[in-house]
Amino acid sequence: MKPALSARNRKGPASWQQIPQGEALCAATESKLAAWWPQIFGYYLLKVGDLSCQLDTQSSPIKHHIHLGIKASQCQLKANSDALPLLDLSVDAVLLCHAHEFCSDPHHLMREVHRVLRSDGYLLLSGFNPVSLAGLMKLNPWVRHKAPWNGRFFTLSRLKDWLYLLGFEVVDEQRFYASSLLGNVPSASRWRTLLAKAFGSSYLLVARKRELPLTPIRPKWQLAPDYPQTVRGTLTTNRLGSSKSKL
């Protein structure tokens, strides 16, 4: 597996306003998540990262929403995303929006998410698509040091490999918002909608944590087979005959 550890300190955006066309991208992300909230139930929803904390999740039937970040005013817990201060198997769903792209060790972040999620819990992960108009902008030296291009963009296939190794089952994946994130907000059109399905600048990955129960292997006791009746009768006659001869 290609390593994802990075010693470089990548400063992530503290709000959607710090990303070009961030408010429009935030609205597009919320609309994609809105289709999944009625299908996810439980008691605790964990929103990891400053951008995740600012997403509207009021349509979710989960009662308790935990906001974990660093700079966002909505944060309830201030902590790094790769060191979640939560117990094992304590949340029912995790919303991870662009946090892995500015993390020094995204592998460890995924392991932390797996640790705090309960069995059959949901992970909703959003990120920037490197194979898109926005991803190609990383080649531009004028913007590569600005958010979001100063982060690391991971392909969907690579993220799915990580999740499969951890025991997740990928339920759905979709790309959306076809734009270079530069200039004005693009207007909606049919060809842009078709372009977004294949080369959208952002993606949403939905996965569930699967844990197969261990079935104990019971020992197979082998009982000694009964002797046939004829064999029993022969053995009994031989024993009686031998005793009489001694007498």
NUVO-962490 format. One record per residue (C-alpha): residue number from 0; x, y, z negated. Coordinates in nm, 4 decimals. Last residue first. Layout:
N
{NUM; {X; Y; Z}}
...
% end
This chain:
247
{246; {-1.3717; -7.5497; -3.6734}}
{245; {-1.1247; -7.4024; -3.4317}}
{244; {-1.3155; -7.5493; -3.1393}}
{243; {-1.6354; -7.3931; -3.2666}}
{242; {-1.4783; -7.0445; -3.2722}}
{241; {-1.3510; -7.0781; -2.9153}}
{240; {-1.6900; -7.1850; -2.7909}}
{239; {-1.8658; -6.8921; -2.9620}}
{238; {-1.6194; -6.6368; -2.8066}}
{237; {-1.6523; -6.7896; -2.4638}}
{236; {-2.0309; -6.7856; -2.4851}}
{235; {-2.0343; -6.4138; -2.5877}}
{234; {-1.7952; -6.3136; -2.3068}}
{233; {-2.0066; -6.5005; -2.0513}}
{232; {-2.3269; -6.3339; -2.1764}}
{231; {-2.1714; -5.9850; -2.1603}}
{230; {-2.0454; -6.0452; -1.8053}}
{229; {-2.3900; -6.1573; -1.6999}}
{228; {-2.5523; -5.8544; -1.8641}}
{227; {-2.3328; -5.6074; -1.6747}}
{226; {-2.0780; -5.4114; -1.8780}}
{225; {-2.1737; -5.0553; -1.9627}}
{224; {-1.9646; -4.7795; -1.8077}}
{223; {-1.7365; -4.5825; -2.0406}}
{222; {-1.8602; -4.2238; -2.0576}}
{221; {-1.6708; -3.9564; -1.8667}}
{220; {-1.7066; -3.6150; -2.0279}}
{219; {-1.6844; -3.3376; -1.7701}}
{218; {-1.5497; -3.0362; -1.9484}}
{217; {-1.7552; -2.7183; -1.8988}}
{216; {-1.6054; -2.4449; -1.6867}}
{215; {-1.7157; -2.1105; -1.8260}}
{214; {-1.8782; -1.8801; -1.5712}}
{213; {-1.7126; -1.5375; -1.5656}}
{212; {-1.9483; -1.2596; -1.4695}}
{211; {-1.8630; -1.0720; -1.1492}}
{210; {-1.8050; -0.7023; -1.2099}}
{209; {-1.9055; -0.4586; -0.9395}}
{208; {-1.8621; -0.0820; -0.9609}}
{207; {-2.0754; 0.0847; -0.6995}}
{206; {-1.9602; 0.3097; -0.4135}}
{205; {-2.0856; 0.6193; -0.2300}}
{204; {-1.8446; 0.8091; -0.0036}}
{203; {-1.9354; 1.1559; 0.1183}}
{202; {-1.7292; 1.3227; 0.3884}}
{201; {-1.6167; 1.6712; 0.4862}}
{200; {-1.4844; 1.8274; 0.8063}}
{199; {-1.7164; 1.6135; 1.0164}}
{198; {-1.5525; 1.4281; 1.3026}}
{197; {-1.7840; 1.1361; 1.3776}}
{196; {-2.1218; 1.2337; 1.2323}}
{195; {-2.0281; 1.6034; 1.2440}}
{194; {-1.9964; 1.6022; 1.6237}}
{193; {-2.3548; 1.4828; 1.6628}}
{192; {-2.4776; 1.7630; 1.4360}}
{191; {-2.2619; 2.0130; 1.6254}}
{190; {-2.4173; 1.8985; 1.9523}}
{189; {-2.7667; 1.9514; 1.8157}}
{188; {-2.7076; 2.2981; 1.6775}}
{187; {-2.6771; 2.4669; 1.3391}}
{186; {-2.4816; 2.7899; 1.3353}}
{185; {-2.1204; 2.7901; 1.2301}}
{184; {-2.0243; 2.9979; 0.9243}}
{183; {-1.7940; 3.2740; 1.0441}}
{182; {-1.4209; 3.2428; 1.0876}}
{181; {-1.2166; 2.9527; 0.9562}}
{180; {-1.3528; 2.6387; 0.7892}}
{179; {-1.2644; 2.4423; 1.1071}}
{178; {-1.6254; 2.3274; 1.1244}}
{177; {-1.8304; 2.0090; 1.1621}}
{176; {-2.0185; 1.9840; 0.8321}}
{175; {-2.0837; 1.6125; 0.7762}}
{174; {-1.9287; 1.2675; 0.7521}}
{173; {-2.1037; 0.9681; 0.6008}}
{172; {-2.0204; 0.6635; 0.3925}}
{171; {-2.2503; 0.4215; 0.2138}}
{170; {-2.2516; 0.1333; -0.0332}}
{169; {-1.8803; 0.0744; -0.0795}}
{168; {-1.8450; -0.2033; -0.3365}}
{167; {-1.5916; -0.1287; -0.6048}}
{166; {-1.3588; -0.3870; -0.7572}}
{165; {-1.0415; -0.1821; -0.8057}}
{164; {-0.8810; -0.3240; -0.4907}}
{163; {-1.1935; -0.2412; -0.2907}}
{162; {-1.1855; 0.1186; -0.4167}}
{161; {-0.8273; 0.1765; -0.3092}}
{160; {-0.8893; 0.0238; 0.0338}}
{159; {-1.2006; 0.2399; 0.0703}}
{158; {-0.9936; 0.5503; 0.0049}}
{157; {-0.7515; 0.4559; 0.2805}}
{156; {-1.0293; 0.3882; 0.5313}}
{155; {-1.1969; 0.7184; 0.4479}}
{154; {-0.8858; 0.9150; 0.5306}}
{153; {-0.7073; 1.1140; 0.2636}}
{152; {-0.6457; 1.4905; 0.2747}}
{151; {-0.3755; 1.6153; 0.0385}}
{150; {-0.4198; 1.9682; -0.0936}}
{149; {-0.2621; 2.2933; 0.0256}}
{148; {-0.5170; 2.2971; 0.3077}}
{147; {-0.8067; 2.3706; 0.0694}}
{146; {-0.6929; 2.6221; -0.0360}}
{145; {-0.3977; 2.8141; 0.1027}}
{144; {-0.0386; 2.7005; 0.1625}}
{143; {-0.1217; 2.5303; 0.4945}}
{142; {-0.2965; 2.8446; 0.6205}}
{141; {-0.0354; 3.0360; 0.8203}}
{140; {0.1737; 2.7296; 0.9033}}
{139; {-0.1120; 2.5844; 1.1129}}
{138; {-0.0730; 2.2075; 1.1213}}
{137; {-0.3093; 2.1806; 0.8241}}
{136; {-0.5730; 2.3298; 1.0585}}
{135; {-0.6081; 1.9874; 1.2182}}
{134; {-0.7873; 1.8660; 0.9073}}
{133; {-1.0476; 2.1414; 0.9331}}
{132; {-1.1251; 2.0437; 1.2918}}
{131; {-1.1538; 1.6806; 1.1875}}
{130; {-0.9482; 1.3667; 1.1311}}
{129; {-0.8115; 1.4783; 0.7927}}
{128; {-1.1656; 1.4628; 0.6449}}
{127; {-1.2015; 1.6710; 0.3319}}
{126; {-1.3440; 1.5073; 0.0209}}
{125; {-1.6564; 1.3907; -0.1607}}
{124; {-1.6851; 1.0912; -0.3906}}
{123; {-2.0042; 0.9611; -0.5472}}
{122; {-1.9205; 0.6712; -0.7800}}
{121; {-2.2144; 0.4690; -0.9075}}
{120; {-2.2354; 0.2286; -1.2017}}
{119; {-2.2990; -0.1435; -1.1442}}
{118; {-2.0944; -0.2214; -1.4584}}
{117; {-2.0342; 0.0897; -1.6604}}
{116; {-1.7933; 0.3553; -1.5441}}
{115; {-1.5273; 0.4857; -1.7842}}
{114; {-1.2512; 0.2495; -1.6645}}
{113; {-1.3296; 0.2695; -1.2934}}
{112; {-1.3063; 0.6481; -1.3059}}
{111; {-0.9731; 0.6210; -1.4872}}
{110; {-0.8458; 0.3763; -1.2262}}
{109; {-0.9485; 0.6167; -0.9509}}
{108; {-0.7567; 0.8990; -1.1195}}
{107; {-0.4534; 0.6741; -1.1585}}
{106; {-0.4477; 0.6140; -0.7849}}
{105; {-0.4931; 0.9880; -0.7222}}
{104; {-0.1611; 1.0656; -0.8974}}
{103; {-0.0631; 1.4318; -0.8561}}
{102; {-0.4275; 1.5388; -0.8223}}
{101; {-0.5279; 1.8104; -0.5757}}
{100; {-0.6993; 1.5866; -0.3219}}
{99; {-0.8464; 1.3571; -0.5884}}
{98; {-1.0584; 1.6397; -0.7305}}
{97; {-1.2344; 1.7102; -0.3990}}
{96; {-1.5789; 1.6293; -0.5506}}
{95; {-1.5860; 1.3338; -0.7879}}
{94; {-1.9360; 1.2723; -0.9240}}
{93; {-1.9369; 0.9780; -1.1646}}
{92; {-2.2393; 0.7673; -1.2569}}
{91; {-2.3540; 0.5504; -1.5502}}
{90; {-2.1070; 0.6644; -1.8141}}
{89; {-1.9499; 0.4961; -2.1224}}
{88; {-1.7846; 0.1773; -1.9944}}
{87; {-1.4543; 0.2637; -2.1656}}
{86; {-1.4607; 0.5663; -2.3906}}
{85; {-1.4091; 0.9192; -2.2641}}
{84; {-1.1252; 1.1717; -2.2663}}
{83; {-1.0593; 1.1340; -1.8902}}
{82; {-0.6899; 1.1626; -1.8103}}
{81; {-0.6626; 1.1890; -1.4298}}
{80; {-0.9143; 1.4755; -1.4089}}
{79; {-0.7213; 1.6887; -1.6532}}
{78; {-0.9202; 1.8105; -1.9491}}
{77; {-1.1575; 2.0854; -2.0547}}
{76; {-1.4909; 1.9375; -2.1564}}
{75; {-1.8139; 2.1388; -2.1266}}
{74; {-1.7123; 2.3074; -1.8024}}
{73; {-1.9713; 2.5405; -1.6454}}
{72; {-1.7335; 2.8388; -1.6555}}
{71; {-1.4977; 2.6592; -1.4177}}
{70; {-1.1296; 2.6704; -1.5122}}
{69; {-1.0248; 2.3223; -1.6264}}
{68; {-1.2845; 2.0559; -1.5564}}
{67; {-1.5310; 1.8099; -1.7059}}
{66; {-1.9061; 1.8747; -1.6933}}
{65; {-2.1132; 1.5986; -1.8596}}
{64; {-2.4730; 1.5701; -1.7359}}
{63; {-2.7201; 1.4036; -1.9752}}
{62; {-3.0712; 1.3201; -1.8508}}
{61; {-3.0081; 1.1144; -1.5394}}
{60; {-3.3113; 1.1666; -1.3138}}
{59; {-3.0933; 1.3688; -1.0715}}
{58; {-3.2751; 1.6618; -0.9106}}
{57; {-3.0881; 1.9047; -1.1368}}
{56; {-2.7547; 1.8121; -0.9788}}
{55; {-2.6508; 2.1554; -0.8504}}
{54; {-2.2774; 2.1527; -0.7809}}
{53; {-2.0601; 2.3835; -0.9926}}
{52; {-1.9195; 2.1093; -1.2153}}
{51; {-1.8076; 1.9104; -0.9099}}
{50; {-1.5980; 2.2039; -0.7886}}
{49; {-1.4229; 2.2363; -1.1253}}
{48; {-1.3383; 1.8673; -1.1445}}
{47; {-1.5152; 1.5534; -1.2634}}
{46; {-1.8939; 1.5495; -1.3031}}
{45; {-1.9919; 1.2649; -1.5372}}
{44; {-2.3569; 1.1551; -1.5333}}
{43; {-2.4823; 0.9917; -1.8536}}
{42; {-2.8080; 0.8137; -1.9434}}
{41; {-2.8906; 0.5933; -1.6478}}
{40; {-3.0515; 0.5977; -1.3070}}
{39; {-2.9299; 0.6461; -0.9503}}
{38; {-3.1706; 0.6057; -0.6566}}
{37; {-3.3461; 0.9447; -0.6927}}
{36; {-3.0011; 1.1151; -0.6878}}
{35; {-2.8932; 0.9709; -0.3546}}
{34; {-3.0746; 1.1917; -0.1006}}
{33; {-2.9850; 1.5040; -0.2987}}
{32; {-2.6138; 1.4239; -0.2617}}
{31; {-2.6175; 1.5057; 0.1098}}
{30; {-2.8046; 1.8331; 0.0496}}
{29; {-2.5638; 1.9273; -0.2303}}
{28; {-2.2652; 1.8751; 0.0001}}
{27; {-2.4172; 2.0994; 0.2686}}
{26; {-2.4862; 2.3710; 0.0113}}
{25; {-2.1274; 2.3539; -0.1157}}
{24; {-1.9953; 2.3713; 0.2409}}
{23; {-2.1995; 2.6858; 0.3015}}
{22; {-2.0696; 2.8393; -0.0216}}
{21; {-1.7117; 2.7418; 0.0609}}
{20; {-1.7010; 2.8930; 0.4101}}
{19; {-1.3316; 2.9558; 0.3382}}
{18; {-1.2537; 2.8036; -0.0025}}
{17; {-1.2015; 3.0317; -0.3042}}
{16; {-1.5770; 3.0907; -0.3261}}
{15; {-1.6264; 2.7212; -0.4008}}
{14; {-1.4626; 2.7713; -0.7379}}
{13; {-1.1417; 2.6875; -0.9257}}
{12; {-0.9571; 2.5887; -0.6096}}
{11; {-0.6785; 2.3351; -0.6574}}
{10; {-0.3176; 2.4187; -0.7262}}
{9; {-0.0983; 2.1388; -0.6035}}
{8; {0.2055; 2.0723; -0.8217}}
{7; {0.4366; 1.8543; -0.6150}}
{6; {0.5576; 1.5336; -0.7735}}
{5; {0.3223; 1.3293; -0.5587}}
{4; {0.2043; 0.9719; -0.6077}}
{3; {-0.0006; 0.8440; -0.3140}}
{2; {0.2102; 0.5388; -0.2318}}
{1; {0.1300; 0.3460; 0.0891}}
{0; {0.0000; 0.0000; 0.0000}}
% end
